């Protein structure tokens, strides 16, 4: 969704970020993770750390983090252990 991130990082790097994000989210979701702020905060920190690791544009990190959390809430309902 972020044109500047695509230009700076390229598709392959963004794919690597997406793969790591999926793995991290799957490892950290719990039954009530969407309602527990501590779990949501931990996921936000993980997402931010991954974005920094790959050099994601700092000015776009907050929006990307919110997008990832929102998508995880929608897509990961069945992932909770």
N, CA, C and O atoms as a Maestro MAE file, in Angstrom:
{
 s_m_m2io_version
 :::
 2.0.0
}

f_m_ct {
 s_m_title
 :::
 protein
 m_atom[324] {
  # First column is atom index #
  i_m_mmod_type
  r_m_x_coord
  r_m_y_coord
  r_m_z_coord
  i_m_residue_number
  s_m_chain_name
  s_m_pdb_residue_name
  s_m_pdb_atom_name
  i_m_atomic_number
  :::
  1 25 0.805 -1.202 0.000 1 A "UNK " " N  " 7
  2 3 0.000 0.000 0.000 1 A "UNK " " CA " 6
  3 2 0.848 1.266 0.000 1 A "UNK " " C  " 6
  4 15 0.373 2.326 -0.406 1 A "UNK " " O  " 8
  5 25 2.077 1.171 0.442 2 A "UNK " " N  " 7
  6 3 2.915 2.347 0.597 2 A "UNK " " CA " 6
  7 2 3.909 2.425 -0.558 2 A "UNK " " C  " 6
  8 15 4.855 1.640 -0.619 2 A "UNK " " O  " 8
  9 25 3.697 3.372 -1.473 3 A "UNK " " N  " 7
  10 3 4.548 3.492 -2.652 3 A "UNK " " CA " 6
  11 2 6.001 3.787 -2.305 3 A "UNK " " C  " 6
  12 15 6.906 3.242 -2.936 3 A "UNK " " O  " 8
  13 25 6.237 4.637 -1.315 4 A "UNK " " N  " 7
  14 3 7.624 4.957 -0.971 4 A "UNK " " CA " 6
  15 2 8.331 3.743 -0.393 4 A "UNK " " C  " 6
  16 15 9.527 3.565 -0.623 4 A "UNK " " O  " 8
  17 25 7.626 2.907 0.349 5 A "UNK " " N  " 7
  18 3 8.240 1.699 0.893 5 A "UNK " " CA " 6
  19 2 8.586 0.729 -0.228 5 A "UNK " " C  " 6
  20 15 9.635 0.086 -0.188 5 A "UNK " " O  " 8
  21 25 7.725 0.619 -1.215 6 A "UNK " " N  " 7
  22 3 7.989 -0.262 -2.348 6 A "UNK " " CA " 6
  23 2 9.212 0.227 -3.111 6 A "UNK " " C  " 6
  24 15 10.055 -0.574 -3.515 6 A "UNK " " O  " 8
  25 25 9.312 1.527 -3.309 7 A "UNK " " N  " 7
  26 3 10.449 2.085 -4.031 7 A "UNK " " CA " 6
  27 2 11.750 1.893 -3.260 7 A "UNK " " C  " 6
  28 15 12.773 1.543 -3.849 7 A "UNK " " O  " 8
  29 25 11.720 2.116 -1.957 8 A "UNK " " N  " 7
  30 3 12.936 2.033 -1.148 8 A "UNK " " CA " 6
  31 2 13.356 0.580 -0.914 8 A "UNK " " C  " 6
  32 15 14.531 0.238 -1.041 8 A "UNK " " O  " 8
  33 25 12.392 -0.264 -0.576 9 A "UNK " " N  " 7
  34 3 12.712 -1.625 -0.164 9 A "UNK " " CA " 6
  35 2 12.633 -2.659 -1.284 9 A "UNK " " C  " 6
  36 15 13.407 -3.617 -1.291 9 A "UNK " " O  " 8
  37 25 11.739 -2.486 -2.201 10 A "UNK " " N  " 7
  38 3 11.557 -3.466 -3.262 10 A "UNK " " CA " 6
  39 2 10.612 -4.579 -2.833 10 A "UNK " " C  " 6
  40 15 10.368 -4.795 -1.646 10 A "UNK " " O  " 8
  41 25 10.094 -5.268 -3.821 11 A "UNK " " N  " 7
  42 3 9.098 -6.314 -3.561 11 A "UNK " " CA " 6
  43 2 9.643 -7.473 -2.734 11 A "UNK " " C  " 6
  44 15 8.947 -7.982 -1.855 11 A "UNK " " O  " 8
  45 25 10.853 -7.890 -2.997 12 A "UNK " " N  " 7
  46 3 11.406 -9.053 -2.283 12 A "UNK " " CA " 6
  47 2 11.555 -8.784 -0.788 12 A "UNK " " C  " 6
  48 15 11.260 -9.653 0.033 12 A "UNK " " O  " 8
  49 25 12.008 -7.597 -0.438 13 A "UNK " " N  " 7
  50 3 12.151 -7.240 0.971 13 A "UNK " " CA " 6
  51 2 10.788 -7.160 1.635 13 A "UNK " " C  " 6
  52 15 10.617 -7.613 2.767 13 A "UNK " " O  " 8
  53 25 9.822 -6.586 0.937 14 A "UNK " " N  " 7
  54 3 8.471 -6.502 1.499 14 A "UNK " " CA " 6
  55 2 7.864 -7.888 1.687 14 A "UNK " " C  " 6
  56 15 7.126 -8.115 2.647 14 A "UNK " " O  " 8
  57 25 8.164 -8.809 0.791 15 A "UNK " " N  " 7
  58 3 7.702 -10.192 0.949 15 A "UNK " " CA " 6
  59 2 8.340 -10.839 2.181 15 A "UNK " " C  " 6
  60 15 7.673 -11.558 2.924 15 A "UNK " " O  " 8
  61 25 9.620 -10.582 2.391 16 A "UNK " " N  " 7
  62 3 10.308 -11.124 3.562 16 A "UNK " " CA " 6
  63 2 9.707 -10.564 4.850 16 A "UNK " " C  " 6
  64 15 9.529 -11.293 5.826 16 A "UNK " " O  " 8
  65 25 9.397 -9.272 4.848 17 A "UNK " " N  " 7
  66 3 8.761 -8.653 6.012 17 A "UNK " " CA " 6
  67 2 7.416 -9.320 6.269 17 A "UNK " " C  " 6
  68 15 7.096 -9.649 7.411 17 A "UNK " " O  " 8
  69 25 6.634 -9.519 5.228 18 A "UNK " " N  " 7
  70 3 5.312 -10.130 5.378 18 A "UNK " " CA " 6
  71 2 5.422 -11.545 5.947 18 A "UNK " " C  " 6
  72 15 4.641 -11.926 6.819 18 A "UNK " " O  " 8
  73 25 6.381 -12.316 5.460 19 A "UNK " " N  " 7
  74 3 6.553 -13.684 5.974 19 A "UNK " " CA " 6
  75 2 6.906 -13.671 7.460 19 A "UNK " " C  " 6
  76 15 6.351 -14.442 8.243 19 A "UNK " " O  " 8
  77 25 7.831 -12.792 7.844 20 A "UNK " " N  " 7
  78 3 8.218 -12.713 9.252 20 A "UNK " " CA " 6
  79 2 7.076 -12.213 10.127 20 A "UNK " " C  " 6
  80 15 6.908 -12.662 11.260 20 A "UNK " " O  " 8
  81 25 6.299 -11.285 9.594 21 A "UNK " " N  " 7
  82 3 5.152 -10.775 10.357 21 A "UNK " " CA " 6
  83 2 4.133 -11.875 10.604 21 A "UNK " " C  " 6
  84 15 3.612 -11.995 11.713 21 A "UNK " " O  " 8
  85 25 3.846 -12.667 9.604 22 A "UNK " " N  " 7
  86 3 2.884 -13.767 9.771 22 A "UNK " " CA " 6
  87 2 3.369 -14.736 10.825 22 A "UNK " " C  " 6
  88 15 2.600 -15.154 11.690 22 A "UNK " " O  " 8
  89 25 4.627 -15.094 10.760 23 A "UNK " " N  " 7
  90 3 5.192 -16.014 11.749 23 A "UNK " " CA " 6
  91 2 5.098 -15.425 13.151 23 A "UNK " " C  " 6
  92 15 4.702 -16.115 14.091 23 A "UNK " " O  " 8
  93 25 5.458 -14.158 13.293 24 A "UNK " " N  " 7
  94 3 5.438 -13.514 14.612 24 A "UNK " " CA " 6
  95 2 4.022 -13.414 15.159 24 A "UNK " " C  " 6
  96 15 3.793 -13.664 16.342 24 A "UNK " " O  " 8
  97 25 3.080 -13.052 14.313 25 A "UNK " " N  " 7
  98 3 1.690 -12.929 14.772 25 A "UNK " " CA " 6
  99 2 1.159 -14.297 15.185 25 A "UNK " " C  " 6
  100 15 0.527 -14.422 16.233 25 A "UNK " " O  " 8
  101 25 1.403 -15.309 14.387 26 A "UNK " " N  " 7
  102 3 0.931 -16.655 14.738 26 A "UNK " " CA " 6
  103 2 1.498 -17.130 16.070 26 A "UNK " " C  " 6
  104 15 0.801 -17.785 16.843 26 A "UNK " " O  " 8
  105 25 2.743 -16.807 16.337 27 A "UNK " " N  " 7
  106 3 3.368 -17.225 17.596 27 A "UNK " " CA " 6
  107 2 2.815 -16.496 18.807 27 A "UNK " " C  " 6
  108 15 2.874 -17.013 19.923 27 A "UNK " " O  " 8
  109 25 2.281 -15.310 18.601 28 A "UNK " " N  " 7
  110 3 1.912 -14.474 19.736 28 A "UNK " " CA " 6
  111 2 0.428 -14.258 19.951 28 A "UNK " " C  " 6
  112 15 0.045 -13.591 20.913 28 A "UNK " " O  " 8
  113 25 -0.416 -14.796 19.094 29 A "UNK " " N  " 7
  114 3 -1.845 -14.632 19.328 29 A "UNK " " CA " 6
  115 2 -2.313 -15.621 20.389 29 A "UNK " " C  " 6
  116 15 -1.786 -16.726 20.514 29 A "UNK " " O  " 8
  117 25 -3.300 -15.200 21.136 30 A "UNK " " N  " 7
  118 3 -3.919 -16.055 22.138 30 A "UNK " " CA " 6
  119 2 -5.423 -15.942 21.976 30 A "UNK " " C  " 6
  120 15 -5.893 -15.189 21.122 30 A "UNK " " O  " 8
  121 25 -6.166 -16.650 22.751 31 A "UNK " " N  " 7
  122 3 -7.616 -16.697 22.586 31 A "UNK " " CA " 6
  123 2 -8.240 -15.312 22.612 31 A "UNK " " C  " 6
  124 15 -9.073 -14.999 21.762 31 A "UNK " " O  " 8
  125 25 -7.863 -14.493 23.550 32 A "UNK " " N  " 7
  126 3 -8.479 -13.166 23.684 32 A "UNK " " CA " 6
  127 2 -7.519 -12.034 23.323 32 A "UNK " " C  " 6
  128 15 -7.605 -10.943 23.887 32 A "UNK " " O  " 8
  129 25 -6.623 -12.284 22.403 33 A "UNK " " N  " 7
  130 3 -5.573 -11.312 22.098 33 A "UNK " " CA " 6
  131 2 -6.122 -9.992 21.573 33 A "UNK " " C  " 6
  132 15 -5.500 -8.950 21.783 33 A "UNK " " O  " 8
  133 25 -7.256 -10.004 20.904 34 A "UNK " " N  " 7
  134 3 -7.790 -8.754 20.363 34 A "UNK " " CA " 6
  135 2 -8.348 -7.854 21.457 34 A "UNK " " C  " 6
  136 15 -8.579 -6.667 21.229 34 A "UNK " " O  " 8
  137 25 -8.567 -8.416 22.648 35 A "UNK " " N  " 7
  138 3 -9.150 -7.651 23.747 35 A "UNK " " CA " 6
  139 2 -8.144 -7.309 24.835 35 A "UNK " " C  " 6
  140 15 -8.392 -6.424 25.654 35 A "UNK " " O  " 8
  141 25 -7.018 -7.997 24.851 36 A "UNK " " N  " 7
  142 3 -6.002 -7.750 25.879 36 A "UNK " " CA " 6
  143 2 -4.968 -6.769 25.343 36 A "UNK " " C  " 6
  144 15 -4.255 -7.051 24.380 36 A "UNK " " O  " 8
  145 25 -4.907 -5.625 25.983 37 A "UNK " " N  " 7
  146 3 -4.007 -4.573 25.519 37 A "UNK " " CA " 6
  147 2 -2.540 -4.979 25.638 37 A "UNK " " C  " 6
  148 15 -1.719 -4.543 24.831 37 A "UNK " " O  " 8
  149 25 -2.195 -5.799 26.618 38 A "UNK " " N  " 7
  150 3 -0.795 -6.208 26.764 38 A "UNK " " CA " 6
  151 2 -0.338 -7.037 25.570 38 A "UNK " " C  " 6
  152 15 0.792 -6.885 25.105 38 A "UNK " " O  " 8
  153 25 -1.203 -7.907 25.076 39 A "UNK " " N  " 7
  154 3 -0.844 -8.727 23.913 39 A "UNK " " CA " 6
  155 2 -0.773 -7.858 22.665 39 A "UNK " " C  " 6
  156 15 0.131 -8.012 21.844 39 A "UNK " " O  " 8
  157 25 -1.721 -6.952 22.528 40 A "UNK " " N  " 7
  158 3 -1.715 -6.047 21.375 40 A "UNK " " CA " 6
  159 2 -0.460 -5.164 21.394 40 A "UNK " " C  " 6
  160 15 0.132 -4.911 20.345 40 A "UNK " " O  " 8
  161 25 -0.062 -4.706 22.558 41 A "UNK " " N  " 7
  162 3 1.143 -3.879 22.678 41 A "UNK " " CA " 6
  163 2 2.385 -4.677 22.293 41 A "UNK " " C  " 6
  164 15 3.282 -4.162 21.626 41 A "UNK " " O  " 8
  165 25 2.427 -5.924 22.716 42 A "UNK " " N  " 7
  166 3 3.558 -6.789 22.370 42 A "UNK " " CA " 6
  167 2 3.631 -6.985 20.855 42 A "UNK " " C  " 6
  168 15 4.714 -6.931 20.272 42 A "UNK " " O  " 8
  169 25 2.480 -7.212 20.218 43 A "UNK " " N  " 7
  170 3 2.456 -7.373 18.765 43 A "UNK " " CA " 6
  171 2 2.881 -6.090 18.052 43 A "UNK " " C  " 6
  172 15 3.610 -6.142 17.062 43 A "UNK " " O  " 8
  173 25 2.429 -4.948 18.549 44 A "UNK " " N  " 7
  174 3 2.851 -3.677 17.949 44 A "UNK " " CA " 6
  175 2 4.367 -3.524 18.036 44 A "UNK " " C  " 6
  176 15 5.004 -3.085 17.078 44 A "UNK " " O  " 8
  177 25 4.942 -3.881 19.172 45 A "UNK " " N  " 7
  178 3 6.395 -3.777 19.340 45 A "UNK " " CA " 6
  179 2 7.126 -4.714 18.379 45 A "UNK " " C  " 6
  180 15 8.152 -4.345 17.808 45 A "UNK " " O  " 8
  181 25 6.600 -5.916 18.203 46 A "UNK " " N  " 7
  182 3 7.210 -6.874 17.281 46 A "UNK " " CA " 6
  183 2 7.161 -6.337 15.856 46 A "UNK " " C  " 6
  184 15 8.149 -6.408 15.125 46 A "UNK " " O  " 8
  185 25 6.024 -5.807 15.470 47 A "UNK " " N  " 7
  186 3 5.863 -5.254 14.118 47 A "UNK " " CA " 6
  187 2 6.832 -4.094 13.908 47 A "UNK " " C  " 6
  188 15 7.506 -4.031 12.880 47 A "UNK " " O  " 8
  189 25 6.906 -3.196 14.851 48 A "UNK " " N  " 7
  190 3 7.811 -2.047 14.725 48 A "UNK " " CA " 6
  191 2 9.269 -2.485 14.632 48 A "UNK " " C  " 6
  192 15 10.046 -1.937 13.851 48 A "UNK " " O  " 8
  193 25 9.628 -3.477 15.437 49 A "UNK " " N  " 7
  194 3 10.998 -3.989 15.406 49 A "UNK " " CA " 6
  195 2 11.329 -4.579 14.038 49 A "UNK " " C  " 6
  196 15 12.410 -4.330 13.504 49 A "UNK " " O  " 8
  197 25 10.414 -5.355 13.467 50 A "UNK " " N  " 7
  198 3 10.640 -5.938 12.146 50 A "UNK " " CA " 6
  199 2 10.753 -4.863 11.067 50 A "UNK " " C  " 6
  200 15 11.599 -4.955 10.178 50 A "UNK " " O  " 8
  201 25 9.909 -3.861 11.149 51 A "UNK " " N  " 7
  202 3 9.975 -2.791 10.157 51 A "UNK " " CA " 6
  203 2 11.310 -2.053 10.229 51 A "UNK " " C  " 6
  204 15 11.906 -1.737 9.200 51 A "UNK " " O  " 8
  205 25 11.772 -1.780 11.440 52 A "UNK " " N  " 7
  206 3 13.084 -1.124 11.599 52 A "UNK " " CA " 6
  207 2 14.206 -2.024 11.083 52 A "UNK " " C  " 6
  208 15 15.140 -1.548 10.436 52 A "UNK " " O  " 8
  209 25 14.115 -3.306 11.365 53 A "UNK " " N  " 7
  210 3 15.135 -4.272 10.942 53 A "UNK " " CA " 6
  211 2 15.349 -4.216 9.431 53 A "UNK " " C  " 6
  212 15 16.481 -4.312 8.955 53 A "UNK " " O  " 8
  213 25 14.269 -4.062 8.687 54 A "UNK " " N  " 7
  214 3 14.359 -4.060 7.233 54 A "UNK " " CA " 6
  215 2 14.470 -2.656 6.634 54 A "UNK " " C  " 6
  216 15 14.467 -2.503 5.413 54 A "UNK " " O  " 8
  217 25 14.566 -1.639 7.478 55 A "UNK " " N  " 7
  218 3 14.747 -0.280 6.985 55 A "UNK " " CA " 6
  219 2 13.501 0.338 6.394 55 A "UNK " " C  " 6
  220 15 13.578 1.160 5.480 55 A "UNK " " O  " 8
  221 25 12.346 -0.060 6.917 56 A "UNK " " N  " 7
  222 3 11.084 0.522 6.452 56 A "UNK " " CA " 6
  223 2 11.102 2.017 6.748 56 A "UNK " " C  " 6
  224 15 11.583 2.415 7.809 56 A "UNK " " O  " 8
  225 25 10.597 2.858 5.849 57 A "UNK " " N  " 7
  226 3 10.639 4.311 6.071 57 A "UNK " " CA " 6
  227 2 10.016 4.700 7.421 57 A "UNK " " C  " 6
  228 15 8.850 4.395 7.669 57 A "UNK " " O  " 8
  229 25 10.771 5.360 8.279 58 A "UNK " " N  " 7
  230 3 10.297 5.692 9.634 58 A "UNK " " CA " 6
  231 2 9.005 6.491 9.662 58 A "UNK " " C  " 6
  232 15 8.178 6.308 10.555 58 A "UNK " " O  " 8
  233 25 8.828 7.377 8.685 59 A "UNK " " N  " 7
  234 3 7.623 8.198 8.684 59 A "UNK " " CA " 6
  235 2 6.373 7.400 8.331 59 A "UNK " " C  " 6
  236 15 5.260 7.896 8.508 59 A "UNK " " O  " 8
  237 25 6.528 6.196 7.845 60 A "UNK " " N  " 7
  238 3 5.393 5.358 7.456 60 A "UNK " " CA " 6
  239 2 5.179 4.178 8.406 60 A "UNK " " C  " 6
  240 15 4.227 3.418 8.234 60 A "UNK " " O  " 8
  241 25 6.048 4.015 9.400 61 A "UNK " " N  " 7
  242 3 5.985 2.850 10.278 61 A "UNK " " CA " 6
  243 2 4.716 2.787 11.118 61 A "UNK " " C  " 6
  244 15 4.151 1.707 11.292 61 A "UNK " " O  " 8
  245 25 4.264 3.900 11.632 62 A "UNK " " N  " 7
  246 3 3.085 3.889 12.504 62 A "UNK " " CA " 6
  247 2 1.851 3.425 11.738 62 A "UNK " " C  " 6
  248 15 1.081 2.596 12.223 62 A "UNK " " O  " 8
  249 25 1.674 3.967 10.545 63 A "UNK " " N  " 7
  250 3 0.525 3.563 9.731 63 A "UNK " " CA " 6
  251 2 0.631 2.087 9.345 63 A "UNK " " C  " 6
  252 15 -0.368 1.366 9.367 63 A "UNK " " O  " 8
  253 25 1.818 1.642 8.999 64 A "UNK " " N  " 7
  254 3 2.013 0.238 8.634 64 A "UNK " " CA " 6
  255 2 1.721 -0.675 9.824 64 A "UNK " " C  " 6
  256 15 1.130 -1.742 9.658 64 A "UNK " " O  " 8
  257 25 2.131 -0.261 11.013 65 A "UNK " " N  " 7
  258 3 1.880 -1.049 12.227 65 A "UNK " " CA " 6
  259 2 0.385 -1.178 12.472 65 A "UNK " " C  " 6
  260 15 -0.113 -2.270 12.746 65 A "UNK " " O  " 8
  261 25 -0.321 -0.074 12.374 66 A "UNK " " N  " 7
  262 3 -1.775 -0.114 12.564 66 A "UNK " " CA " 6
  263 2 -2.458 -0.984 11.512 66 A "UNK " " C  " 6
  264 15 -3.412 -1.701 11.814 66 A "UNK " " O  " 8
  265 25 -1.972 -0.918 10.294 67 A "UNK " " N  " 7
  266 3 -2.535 -1.738 9.221 67 A "UNK " " CA " 6
  267 2 -2.325 -3.221 9.512 67 A "UNK " " C  " 6
  268 15 -3.239 -4.027 9.338 67 A "UNK " " O  " 8
  269 25 -1.134 -3.577 9.949 68 A "UNK " " N  " 7
  270 3 -0.838 -4.982 10.257 68 A "UNK " " CA " 6
  271 2 -1.726 -5.480 11.390 68 A "UNK " " C  " 6
  272 15 -2.277 -6.577 11.293 68 A "UNK " " O  " 8
  273 25 -1.880 -4.714 12.451 69 A "UNK " " N  " 7
  274 3 -2.713 -5.126 13.584 69 A "UNK " " CA " 6
  275 2 -4.166 -5.277 13.155 69 A "UNK " " C  " 6
  276 15 -4.830 -6.240 13.538 69 A "UNK " " O  " 8
  277 25 -4.661 -4.337 12.366 70 A "UNK " " N  " 7
  278 3 -6.037 -4.410 11.881 70 A "UNK " " CA " 6
  279 2 -6.245 -5.639 11.003 70 A "UNK " " C  " 6
  280 15 -7.247 -6.341 11.143 70 A "UNK " " O  " 8
  281 25 -5.314 -5.899 10.108 71 A "UNK " " N  " 7
  282 3 -5.422 -7.074 9.250 71 A "UNK " " CA " 6
  283 2 -5.329 -8.354 10.067 71 A "UNK " " C  " 6
  284 15 -6.042 -9.320 9.794 71 A "UNK " " O  " 8
  285 25 -4.458 -8.366 11.064 72 A "UNK " " N  " 7
  286 3 -4.323 -9.553 11.908 72 A "UNK " " CA " 6
  287 2 -5.618 -9.839 12.654 72 A "UNK " " C  " 6
  288 15 -6.019 -10.995 12.787 72 A "UNK " " O  " 8
  289 25 -6.269 -8.793 13.138 73 A "UNK " " N  " 7
  290 3 -7.538 -8.989 13.830 73 A "UNK " " CA " 6
  291 2 -8.568 -9.632 12.917 73 A "UNK " " C  " 6
  292 15 -9.347 -10.483 13.347 73 A "UNK " " O  " 8
  293 25 -8.569 -9.229 11.673 74 A "UNK " " N  " 7
  294 3 -9.535 -9.743 10.702 74 A "UNK " " CA " 6
  295 2 -9.188 -11.159 10.260 74 A "UNK " " C  " 6
  296 15 -10.062 -12.024 10.205 74 A "UNK " " O  " 8
  297 25 -7.939 -11.395 9.949 75 A "UNK " " N  " 7
  298 3 -7.529 -12.657 9.336 75 A "UNK " " CA " 6
  299 2 -7.187 -13.772 10.323 75 A "UNK " " C  " 6
  300 15 -7.270 -14.950 9.973 75 A "UNK " " O  " 8
  301 25 -6.813 -13.422 11.526 76 A "UNK " " N  " 7
  302 3 -6.224 -14.397 12.447 76 A "UNK " " CA " 6
  303 2 -7.176 -14.908 13.511 76 A "UNK " " C  " 6
  304 15 -6.730 -15.467 14.512 76 A "UNK " " O  " 8
  305 25 -8.443 -14.734 13.324 77 A "UNK " " N  " 7
  306 3 -9.397 -15.154 14.358 77 A "UNK " " CA " 6
  307 2 -9.268 -16.640 14.690 77 A "UNK " " C  " 6
  308 15 -9.482 -17.040 15.835 77 A "UNK " " O  " 8
  309 25 -8.926 -17.449 13.709 78 A "UNK " " N  " 7
  310 3 -8.839 -18.891 13.912 78 A "UNK " " CA " 6
  311 2 -7.441 -19.353 14.319 78 A "UNK " " C  " 6
  312 15 -7.234 -20.547 14.531 78 A "UNK " " O  " 8
  313 25 -6.479 -18.439 14.433 79 A "UNK " " N  " 7
  314 3 -5.110 -18.814 14.765 79 A "UNK " " CA " 6
  315 2 -4.874 -18.960 16.243 79 A "UNK " " C  " 6
  316 15 -3.876 -19.560 16.643 79 A "UNK " " O  " 8
  317 25 -5.749 -18.437 17.067 80 A "UNK " " N  " 7
  318 3 -5.534 -18.471 18.514 80 A "UNK " " CA " 6
  319 2 -5.491 -19.898 19.015 80 A "UNK " " C  " 6
  320 15 -6.295 -20.741 18.619 80 A "UNK " " O  " 8
  321 25 -4.549 -20.147 19.884 81 A "UNK " " N  " 7
  322 3 -4.380 -21.508 20.417 81 A "UNK " " CA " 6
  323 2 -5.217 -21.704 21.669 81 A "UNK " " C  " 6
  324 15 -5.203 -22.785 22.258 81 A "UNK " " O  " 8
  :::
 }
 m_bond[323] {
  # First column is bond index #
  i_m_from
  i_m_to
  i_m_order
  :::
  1 1 2 1
  2 2 3 1
  3 3 4 2
  4 3 5 1
  5 5 6 1
  6 6 7 1
  7 7 8 2
  8 7 9 1
  9 9 10 1
  10 10 11 1
  11 11 12 2
  12 11 13 1
  13 13 14 1
  14 14 15 1
  15 15 16 2
  16 15 17 1
  17 17 18 1
  18 18 19 1
  19 19 20 2
  20 19 21 1
  21 21 22 1
  22 22 23 1
  23 23 24 2
  24 23 25 1
  25 25 26 1
  26 26 27 1
  27 27 28 2
  28 27 29 1
  29 29 30 1
  30 30 31 1
  31 31 32 2
  32 31 33 1
  33 33 34 1
  34 34 35 1
  35 35 36 2
  36 35 37 1
  37 37 38 1
  38 38 39 1
  39 39 40 2
  40 39 41 1
  41 41 42 1
  42 42 43 1
  43 43 44 2
  44 43 45 1
  45 45 46 1
  46 46 47 1
  47 47 48 2
  48 47 49 1
  49 49 50 1
  50 50 51 1
  51 51 52 2
  52 51 53 1
  53 53 54 1
  54 54 55 1
  55 55 56 2
  56 55 57 1
  57 57 58 1
  58 58 59 1
  59 59 60 2
  60 59 61 1
  61 61 62 1
  62 62 63 1
  63 63 64 2
  64 63 65 1
  65 65 66 1
  66 66 67 1
  67 67 68 2
  68 67 69 1
  69 69 70 1
  70 70 71 1
  71 71 72 2
  72 71 73 1
  73 73 74 1
  74 74 75 1
  75 75 76 2
  76 75 77 1
  77 77 78 1
  78 78 79 1
  79 79 80 2
  80 79 81 1
  81 81 82 1
  82 82 83 1
  83 83 84 2
  84 83 85 1
  85 85 86 1
  86 86 87 1
  87 87 88 2
  88 87 89 1
  89 89 90 1
  90 90 91 1
  91 91 92 2
  92 91 93 1
  93 93 94 1
  94 94 95 1
  95 95 96 2
  96 95 97 1
  97 97 98 1
  98 98 99 1
  99 99 100 2
  100 99 101 1
  101 101 102 1
  102 102 103 1
  103 103 104 2
  104 103 105 1
  105 105 106 1
  106 106 107 1
  107 107 108 2
  108 107 109 1
  109 109 110 1
  110 110 111 1
  111 111 112 2
  112 111 113 1
  113 113 114 1
  114 114 115 1
  115 115 116 2
  116 115 117 1
  117 117 118 1
  118 118 119 1
  119 119 120 2
  120 119 121 1
  121 121 122 1
  122 122 123 1
  123 123 124 2
  124 123 125 1
  125 125 126 1
  126 126 127 1
  127 127 128 2
  128 127 129 1
  129 129 130 1
  130 130 131 1
  131 131 132 2
  132 131 133 1
  133 133 134 1
  134 134 135 1
  135 135 136 2
  136 135 137 1
  137 137 138 1
  138 138 139 1
  139 139 140 2
  140 139 141 1
  141 141 142 1
  142 142 143 1
  143 143 144 2
  144 143 145 1
  145 145 146 1
  146 146 147 1
  147 147 148 2
  148 147 149 1
  149 149 150 1
  150 150 151 1
  151 151 152 2
  152 151 153 1
  153 153 154 1
  154 154 155 1
  155 155 156 2
  156 155 157 1
  157 157 158 1
  158 158 159 1
  159 159 160 2
  160 159 161 1
  161 161 162 1
  162 162 163 1
  163 163 164 2
  164 163 165 1
  165 165 166 1
  166 166 167 1
  167 167 168 2
  168 167 169 1
  169 169 170 1
  170 170 171 1
  171 171 172 2
  172 171 173 1
  173 173 174 1
  174 174 175 1
  175 175 176 2
  176 175 177 1
  177 177 178 1
  178 178 179 1
  179 179 180 2
  180 179 181 1
  181 181 182 1
  182 182 183 1
  183 183 184 2
  184 183 185 1
  185 185 186 1
  186 186 187 1
  187 187 188 2
  188 187 189 1
  189 189 190 1
  190 190 191 1
  191 191 192 2
  192 191 193 1
  193 193 194 1
  194 194 195 1
  195 195 196 2
  196 195 197 1
  197 197 198 1
  198 198 199 1
  199 199 200 2
  200 199 201 1
  201 201 202 1
  202 202 203 1
  203 203 204 2
  204 203 205 1
  205 205 206 1
  206 206 207 1
  207 207 208 2
  208 207 209 1
  209 209 210 1
  210 210 211 1
  211 211 212 2
  212 211 213 1
  213 213 214 1
  214 214 215 1
  215 215 216 2
  216 215 217 1
  217 217 218 1
  218 218 219 1
  219 219 220 2
  220 219 221 1
  221 221 222 1
  222 222 223 1
  223 223 224 2
  224 223 225 1
  225 225 226 1
  226 226 227 1
  227 227 228 2
  228 227 229 1
  229 229 230 1
  230 230 231 1
  231 231 232 2
  232 231 233 1
  233 233 234 1
  234 234 235 1
  235 235 236 2
  236 235 237 1
  237 237 238 1
  238 238 239 1
  239 239 240 2
  240 239 241 1
  241 241 242 1
  242 242 243 1
  243 243 244 2
  244 243 245 1
  245 245 246 1
  246 246 247 1
  247 247 248 2
  248 247 249 1
  249 249 250 1
  250 250 251 1
  251 251 252 2
  252 251 253 1
  253 253 254 1
  254 254 255 1
  255 255 256 2
  256 255 257 1
  257 257 258 1
  258 258 259 1
  259 259 260 2
  260 259 261 1
  261 261 262 1
  262 262 263 1
  263 263 264 2
  264 263 265 1
  265 265 266 1
  266 266 267 1
  267 267 268 2
  268 267 269 1
  269 269 270 1
  270 270 271 1
  271 271 272 2
  272 271 273 1
  273 273 274 1
  274 274 275 1
  275 275 276 2
  276 275 277 1
  277 277 278 1
  278 278 279 1
  279 279 280 2
  280 279 281 1
  281 281 282 1
  282 282 283 1
  283 283 284 2
  284 283 285 1
  285 285 286 1
  286 286 287 1
  287 287 288 2
  288 287 289 1
  289 289 290 1
  290 290 291 1
  291 291 292 2
  292 291 293 1
  293 293 294 1
  294 294 295 1
  295 295 296 2
  296 295 297 1
  297 297 298 1
  298 298 299 1
  299 299 300 2
  300 299 301 1
  301 301 302 1
  302 302 303 1
  303 303 304 2
  304 303 305 1
  305 305 306 1
  306 306 307 1
  307 307 308 2
  308 307 309 1
  309 309 310 1
  310 310 311 1
  311 311 312 2
  312 311 313 1
  313 313 314 1
  314 314 315 1
  315 315 316 2
  316 315 317 1
  317 317 318 1
  318 318 319 1
  319 319 320 2
  320 319 321 1
  321 321 322 1
  322 322 323 1
  323 323 324 2
  :::
 }
}
